[in-house]
Amino acid sequence: MRIWLEKAHEKWFSGFWNPFIVLLLAGVFAAFYFGLTGTLWAVTGEFTRWGGNLLQLFGVDTADWAYFKAIKLTGEPQDRTDGWLVIGMLLGSLFSALASKNFKWKIPRLKRRWVWGFFGGIIAGFGTRLAMGCNLAAFFTGLPQFSLHAWLFIAGTAIGTYFGVKLAVLPIFKGKPKISFSRHAAKSTQPDPQHGNYQLYAAVLVLLFIALIAAWYLISGKIMLGLAALFGAAFGILIQRGQICFTSGLRDLWLTGRGTLGKAIIVGMAIQTAGTAIFIFKGEAPVIHWASPGALVGGVLFGIGIVIAGGCETGWMYRITEGQVQFFAVGAGNIVGATLLAYGWDHWGIFDVFVKGWPEVNLVTSFGWGGALFGTGAFLLALYLLIVWRENWYTKKINAKRTLFEKKTSA
């Protein structure tokens, strides 16, 4: 048995998984999660509710906030399906990090990384709620719902990450490199086998906890909460094993021309679209939001914010479970930004300026099944081809620079 367990561990947790396989599985699971629960794999709506719960804890009356009414702020996180989905994701990614012995406390040396992580998180959180979704509900799981607002958000995110990359290379964000000298010999970086064993034991405990929580709710008749915990854990394992961070995928595309993760995301969306279409055709109501300027502007803010922060919602979630403590600041910023948007929705007139009067466009009802499937497929294909074009363009640019350098050095 021990030998079998060691071989299984070596096979599944010794290295990260192929992002194409991970996102294909994520697309399949997301489609089934929608079909079974009628809701989406999404996180920032719940983060906004967390902000509302914290305000209530400190005596703030949020009963009349229009945004909280729209997203149905009731009860506590453990009472809500989305609450257990998020908790399950954190537990699942923690299990994966421990099982792969990837957990290690990491504290950034530059204090500005805390500041920009929090600030970027605020911008991203504000943008996601303006657009009614993040890299999940308005991107990865939003587009397969045939909601036009996801198209706008995706375009805005691409624009935002481009300008975010331009900002992130400025000295105010990067800071000056610190060089230090020490008379002491460097400590050994060899891994401690006993420490790795402790992580494996902890992983087993986390897995048992997830199973007990899910079993408790399923046996108690609270099927939705049990399913949310199970699916959340599965999503958490996938994002950690595949290191799925939309920030990395989009940032790398602009910086280095590397589009592997971007293409994998599109493949996952394509398979999810097919699965989601089946459930909608069978009668499940799609989740549609306003195709408004808010979706586009929210996408731009989200794109800028995640680059400055260094991680999107899925990215910072699995990174904190790996022990990267700076991403707690990103998560806190996300909650603050989302809560600010919830306040400003009616108190600052944000809804009237960016959303009011714009329709909730369902591509299926607007163009029929043929038009919706063709349009969504064409949009995904166009995105895929744009990534390929960017990769090729960047490769030609690097080759041209290399050729010019070789000519100068040989002259």
C-alpha positions as CSV (number, residue, x, y, z in Angstrom):
1,M,0.0,0.0,0.0
2,R,2.8,2.4,0.9
3,I,4.6,1.8,-2.4
4,W,1.3,2.3,-4.3
5,L,0.7,5.6,-2.4
6,E,4.2,6.8,-3.2
7,K,3.8,6.0,-6.8
8,A,0.4,7.8,-6.9
9,H,1.9,10.8,-5.2
10,E,4.8,10.9,-7.6
11,K,2.5,10.7,-10.6
12,W,-0.1,13.3,-9.6
13,F,1.7,15.7,-7.2
14,S,5.4,15.8,-8.1
15,G,4.9,18.5,-10.7
16,F,2.3,20.9,-12.0
17,W,-0.3,19.7,-14.5
18,N,-0.7,20.6,-18.1
19,P,-2.8,23.8,-18.3
20,F,-4.7,22.5,-21.3
21,I,-5.9,19.4,-19.4
22,V,-6.6,21.5,-16.2
23,L,-8.7,24.0,-18.0
24,L,-10.5,21.4,-20.1
25,L,-11.5,19.7,-16.8
26,A,-12.4,23.0,-15.3
27,G,-14.7,23.7,-18.2
28,V,-16.4,20.4,-17.9
29,F,-16.8,20.7,-14.1
30,A,-18.1,24.3,-14.5
31,A,-20.7,23.2,-17.0
32,F,-21.9,20.4,-14.6
33,Y,-21.8,22.7,-11.7
34,F,-24.2,25.1,-13.5
35,G,-26.4,22.2,-14.6
36,L,-26.7,20.8,-11.1
37,T,-27.0,24.0,-9.1
38,G,-28.3,26.6,-11.6
39,T,-25.5,29.0,-10.6
40,L,-21.9,29.7,-11.8
41,W,-18.4,29.0,-10.7
42,A,-17.8,32.5,-9.4
43,V,-16.1,34.2,-6.5
44,T,-16.3,38.0,-6.4
45,G,-20.0,38.2,-5.8
46,E,-19.3,36.2,-2.6
47,F,-16.4,38.4,-1.7
48,T,-18.8,41.4,-1.9
49,R,-21.1,39.7,0.5
50,W,-18.2,39.1,2.8
51,G,-17.7,42.8,2.8
52,G,-21.3,43.3,3.6
53,N,-21.2,40.8,6.4
54,L,-18.1,42.6,7.9
55,L,-19.9,46.0,7.7
56,Q,-22.9,44.4,9.5
57,L,-20.6,43.0,12.1
58,F,-19.5,46.6,12.9
59,G,-23.0,47.8,13.0
60,V,-23.4,49.3,9.5
61,D,-27.0,48.9,8.2
62,T,-26.7,47.7,4.6
63,A,-30.4,46.7,4.3
64,D,-31.1,49.5,1.8
65,W,-28.0,49.1,-0.4
66,A,-29.4,48.4,-3.9
67,Y,-26.4,46.3,-4.9
68,F,-26.6,44.0,-1.9
69,K,-30.3,43.5,-2.7
70,A,-29.3,42.6,-6.3
71,I,-26.8,40.0,-5.2
72,K,-29.0,38.7,-2.4
73,L,-26.9,39.4,0.8
74,T,-28.5,37.0,3.3
75,G,-27.1,35.0,6.1
76,E,-23.4,34.2,6.6
77,P,-20.9,32.6,4.2
78,Q,-21.5,29.1,5.6
79,D,-25.3,29.6,4.8
80,R,-24.7,30.3,1.1
81,T,-23.9,28.1,-1.8
82,D,-21.3,30.7,-3.1
83,G,-19.9,30.8,0.4
84,W,-19.1,27.1,0.4
85,L,-17.9,27.3,-3.2
86,V,-15.2,29.8,-2.2
87,I,-14.4,28.0,1.1
88,G,-14.1,24.7,-0.9
89,M,-11.8,26.3,-3.4
90,L,-9.5,27.5,-0.6
91,L,-9.5,24.1,1.1
92,G,-9.0,22.3,-2.2
93,S,-6.0,24.4,-3.2
94,L,-4.6,24.1,0.3
95,F,-4.9,20.3,0.0
96,S,-3.1,20.4,-3.4
97,A,-0.3,22.7,-2.1
98,L,0.3,20.5,0.9
99,A,0.0,17.2,-1.0
100,S,2.6,18.4,-3.6
101,K,4.8,19.8,-0.7
102,N,4.6,23.3,-2.2
103,F,3.5,25.0,0.9
104,K,6.1,27.5,2.2
105,W,5.7,30.8,4.0
106,K,7.0,33.5,1.7
107,I,7.2,37.2,2.8
108,P,8.1,39.8,0.2
109,R,11.2,41.9,1.0
110,L,9.8,45.0,-0.6
111,K,7.1,46.6,1.5
112,R,5.7,48.3,-1.6
113,R,4.5,44.9,-2.8
114,W,2.0,44.8,0.0
115,V,0.9,48.4,-0.9
116,W,0.5,47.7,-4.6
117,G,-1.1,44.3,-3.9
118,F,-3.8,45.9,-1.8
119,F,-4.2,48.9,-4.1
120,G,-4.4,46.7,-7.2
121,G,-6.8,44.4,-5.4
122,I,-9.1,47.4,-4.8
123,I,-9.1,48.4,-8.4
124,A,-9.7,44.8,-9.6
125,G,-12.5,44.3,-7.0
126,F,-14.2,47.5,-7.9
127,G,-14.0,46.6,-11.6
128,T,-15.3,43.1,-11.3
129,R,-18.5,44.2,-9.5
130,L,-19.1,47.0,-11.9
131,A,-19.0,44.4,-14.6
132,M,-21.0,41.8,-12.5
133,G,-18.2,39.3,-12.7
134,C,-14.4,38.7,-12.7
135,N,-12.2,36.4,-14.7
136,L,-14.7,33.7,-13.9
137,A,-18.3,34.9,-14.0
138,A,-17.7,37.6,-16.7
139,F,-15.0,35.7,-18.5
140,F,-14.4,31.9,-18.2
141,T,-17.9,30.9,-17.0
142,G,-19.6,34.1,-18.2
143,L,-19.1,33.8,-22.0
144,P,-20.4,30.1,-22.1
145,Q,-23.7,31.5,-20.6
146,F,-24.2,33.3,-24.0
147,S,-24.3,36.7,-22.2
148,L,-23.0,39.6,-24.3
149,H,-21.6,41.4,-21.3
150,A,-18.8,38.8,-21.1
151,W,-17.6,39.8,-24.6
152,L,-17.3,43.4,-23.4
153,F,-15.6,42.4,-20.2
154,I,-13.1,40.2,-22.1
155,A,-12.2,43.1,-24.5
156,G,-11.9,45.5,-21.5
157,T,-9.6,43.0,-19.6
158,A,-7.3,42.7,-22.6
159,I,-7.0,46.4,-22.9
160,G,-6.6,46.8,-19.1
161,T,-3.8,44.2,-18.8
162,Y,-2.0,45.8,-21.7
163,F,-1.9,49.2,-20.0
164,G,-1.3,47.5,-16.6
165,V,1.9,45.9,-18.0
166,K,3.0,49.4,-19.1
167,L,2.4,50.7,-15.6
168,A,3.9,47.8,-13.8
169,V,7.4,48.3,-15.3
170,L,7.6,51.9,-13.9
171,P,10.0,52.4,-11.1
172,I,7.2,53.4,-8.7
173,F,5.9,49.8,-8.9
174,K,9.1,47.8,-9.3
175,G,11.4,49.8,-7.0
176,K,15.1,49.6,-7.0
177,P,16.9,46.3,-6.5
178,K,18.4,45.7,-3.1
179,I,21.8,44.2,-2.9
180,S,23.0,43.0,0.5
181,F,26.2,41.3,1.6
182,S,26.6,38.9,4.5
183,R,29.6,37.4,6.3
184,H,27.5,34.4,7.2
185,A,27.4,31.4,5.0
186,A,24.2,30.8,3.1
187,K,21.8,28.4,4.7
188,S,21.2,25.1,3.1
189,T,18.3,25.1,0.7
190,Q,18.0,21.3,0.6
191,P,14.4,20.3,1.4
192,D,13.7,18.7,4.8
193,P,12.1,15.3,4.2
194,Q,10.4,15.3,7.6
195,H,8.9,18.7,6.8
196,G,7.5,17.3,3.6
197,N,6.0,14.4,5.5
198,Y,4.2,16.8,7.8
199,Q,2.7,18.5,4.8
200,L,1.4,15.2,3.5
201,Y,-0.2,14.4,6.9
202,A,-1.8,17.9,6.9
203,A,-3.1,17.3,3.3
204,V,-4.8,14.2,4.5
205,L,-6.5,16.1,7.3
206,V,-7.7,18.8,4.9
207,L,-9.1,16.2,2.5
208,L,-10.9,14.5,5.4
209,F,-12.4,17.8,6.5
210,I,-13.7,18.5,3.0
211,A,-15.2,15.1,2.8
212,L,-16.9,15.4,6.2
213,I,-18.3,18.8,5.4
214,A,-19.7,17.7,2.1
215,A,-21.1,14.5,3.6
216,W,-22.7,16.4,6.5
217,Y,-24.6,18.7,4.2
218,L,-25.6,15.9,1.7
219,I,-26.9,13.7,4.5
220,S,-28.7,16.7,6.2
221,G,-30.6,17.4,2.9
222,K,-28.7,20.6,2.1
223,I,-27.6,19.2,-1.2
224,M,-26.6,22.6,-2.7
225,L,-24.2,23.4,0.1
226,G,-22.7,19.9,-0.1
227,L,-22.3,20.2,-3.9
228,A,-20.8,23.6,-3.6
229,A,-18.1,22.4,-1.2
230,L,-17.2,19.4,-3.4
231,F,-17.1,21.4,-6.6
232,G,-15.2,24.2,-4.9
233,A,-12.6,21.7,-3.7
234,A,-12.2,20.3,-7.2
235,F,-11.8,23.8,-8.7
236,G,-9.3,24.6,-6.0
237,I,-7.2,21.6,-6.7
238,L,-7.3,22.3,-10.4
239,I,-6.2,26.0,-10.2
240,Q,-3.3,25.1,-7.9
241,R,-2.1,22.1,-9.8
242,G,-2.3,24.0,-13.1
243,Q,-1.2,27.3,-11.6
244,I,-4.1,28.9,-13.3
245,C,-3.8,32.7,-13.0
246,F,-5.4,34.9,-15.7
247,T,-3.0,37.7,-14.8
248,S,0.0,35.5,-15.7
249,G,-1.6,34.4,-18.9
250,L,-2.4,37.9,-20.1
251,R,0.7,39.5,-18.7
252,D,3.0,37.0,-20.3
253,L,1.2,37.5,-23.6
254,W,2.0,41.2,-23.6
255,L,5.5,40.9,-22.1
256,T,7.0,37.8,-23.6
257,G,4.6,36.8,-26.3
258,R,3.9,33.5,-24.5
259,G,0.3,32.5,-25.1
260,T,0.1,28.9,-23.7
261,L,-2.1,29.7,-20.8
262,G,-4.3,32.0,-22.9
263,K,-4.9,29.3,-25.5
264,A,-5.7,26.8,-22.7
265,I,-8.2,29.2,-21.2
266,I,-10.0,29.5,-24.6
267,V,-10.0,25.7,-25.0
268,G,-11.6,25.4,-21.5
269,M,-14.2,28.0,-22.4
270,A,-15.1,26.2,-25.7
271,I,-15.7,22.8,-24.0
272,Q,-17.7,24.6,-21.3
273,T,-19.8,26.4,-23.9
274,A,-20.8,23.1,-25.4
275,G,-21.7,21.6,-22.0
276,T,-23.6,24.7,-20.8
277,A,-25.6,24.8,-24.0
278,I,-26.9,21.3,-23.3
279,F,-28.1,22.3,-19.9
280,I,-29.7,25.6,-21.1
281,F,-31.4,23.7,-24.0
282,K,-32.8,21.3,-21.4
283,G,-34.4,24.2,-19.5
284,E,-31.8,25.6,-17.1
285,A,-32.0,29.4,-17.0
286,P,-28.7,31.1,-18.1
287,V,-27.1,33.8,-16.0
288,I,-27.3,37.0,-18.1
289,H,-26.1,40.5,-17.1
290,W,-26.2,44.0,-18.6
291,A,-24.3,44.5,-21.8
292,S,-23.4,48.0,-20.7
293,P,-20.4,50.4,-20.6
294,G,-20.0,49.1,-17.1
295,A,-18.9,45.7,-18.4
296,L,-16.3,47.3,-20.6
297,V,-15.0,49.8,-18.1
298,G,-15.1,47.2,-15.4
299,G,-12.9,44.9,-17.5
300,V,-10.4,47.7,-18.1
301,L,-10.2,48.4,-14.3
302,F,-10.0,44.7,-13.6
303,G,-7.1,44.2,-16.1
304,I,-5.1,47.1,-14.7
305,G,-5.8,46.0,-11.1
306,I,-4.7,42.4,-11.5
307,V,-1.4,43.3,-13.1
308,I,-0.6,45.9,-10.4
309,A,-1.7,43.4,-7.7
310,G,0.2,40.5,-9.3
311,G,-2.7,38.1,-9.4
312,C,-6.4,37.7,-10.4
313,E,-9.1,36.1,-8.2
314,T,-8.1,32.5,-8.9
315,G,-4.4,33.4,-8.8
316,W,-4.3,35.1,-5.4
317,M,-6.6,32.4,-3.9
318,Y,-4.2,29.5,-4.7
319,R,-1.2,31.5,-3.9
320,I,-2.2,32.3,-0.3
321,T,-2.7,28.5,0.2
322,E,0.9,28.1,-0.9
323,G,2.0,30.4,1.9
324,Q,2.6,33.6,-0.3
325,V,1.4,36.0,2.4
326,Q,1.5,39.2,0.2
327,F,-1.6,37.9,-1.6
328,F,-3.6,38.3,1.6
329,A,-3.3,42.0,0.8
330,V,-4.6,41.4,-2.7
331,G,-7.6,39.4,-1.3
332,A,-8.3,42.1,1.2
333,G,-8.1,44.7,-1.5
334,N,-10.6,42.7,-3.6
335,I,-13.1,42.7,-0.8
336,V,-12.6,46.4,-0.1
337,G,-12.9,47.4,-3.8
338,A,-16.0,45.2,-4.3
339,T,-17.6,46.7,-1.2
340,L,-16.9,50.3,-2.3
341,L,-18.6,49.5,-5.6
342,A,-21.6,48.1,-3.7
343,Y,-21.9,51.4,-1.8
344,G,-21.3,53.6,-4.9
345,W,-23.9,51.6,-6.9
346,D,-26.7,53.9,-5.7
347,H,-25.0,56.3,-3.3
348,W,-22.7,57.7,-6.0
349,G,-24.9,57.0,-8.9
350,I,-22.7,54.5,-10.6
351,F,-25.6,52.4,-11.7
352,D,-27.2,55.4,-13.4
353,V,-24.0,56.4,-15.2
354,F,-22.7,53.0,-16.4
355,V,-25.5,50.5,-16.4
356,K,-29.0,52.0,-16.3
357,G,-31.0,51.6,-19.6
358,W,-28.7,49.0,-21.1
359,P,-30.2,45.6,-21.9
360,E,-29.3,42.2,-20.6
361,V,-28.5,40.5,-24.0
362,N,-29.0,36.8,-24.2
363,L,-27.5,35.7,-27.5
364,V,-29.7,32.6,-27.7
365,T,-33.0,34.6,-27.4
366,S,-31.6,37.4,-29.7
367,F,-30.1,35.3,-32.5
368,G,-31.4,31.8,-31.9
369,W,-29.3,28.7,-31.1
370,G,-27.5,28.7,-34.5
371,G,-26.5,32.4,-34.2
372,A,-25.5,32.1,-30.5
373,L,-23.3,29.0,-31.0
374,F,-21.7,30.3,-34.2
375,G,-21.1,33.8,-32.8
376,T,-19.6,32.4,-29.6
377,G,-17.4,29.9,-31.5
378,A,-16.3,32.6,-33.9
379,F,-15.4,34.9,-31.0
380,L,-13.4,32.2,-29.3
381,L,-11.6,31.3,-32.5
382,A,-10.8,35.0,-33.1
383,L,-9.3,35.2,-29.6
384,Y,-7.3,32.1,-30.2
385,L,-5.9,33.4,-33.6
386,L,-5.1,36.7,-32.0
387,I,-3.0,34.9,-29.4
388,V,-1.2,32.9,-32.1
389,W,-0.6,36.1,-34.1
390,R,0.9,37.8,-31.0
391,E,3.2,34.8,-30.3
392,N,4.4,34.9,-33.9
393,W,4.8,38.7,-34.0
394,Y,6.9,38.6,-30.8
395,T,9.0,35.7,-32.1
396,K,9.8,37.6,-35.3
397,K,10.6,40.7,-33.2
398,I,13.1,38.8,-31.1
399,N,14.6,37.1,-34.1
400,A,15.0,40.5,-35.8
401,K,16.8,41.9,-32.8
402,R,19.0,38.9,-32.6
403,T,20.0,39.2,-36.3
404,L,20.7,42.9,-35.9
405,F,22.9,42.2,-32.8
406,E,24.8,39.5,-34.6
407,K,25.5,41.8,-37.6
408,K,26.8,44.5,-35.2
409,T,29.0,42.2,-33.3
410,S,30.4,40.5,-36.4
411,A,31.2,43.9,-38.1
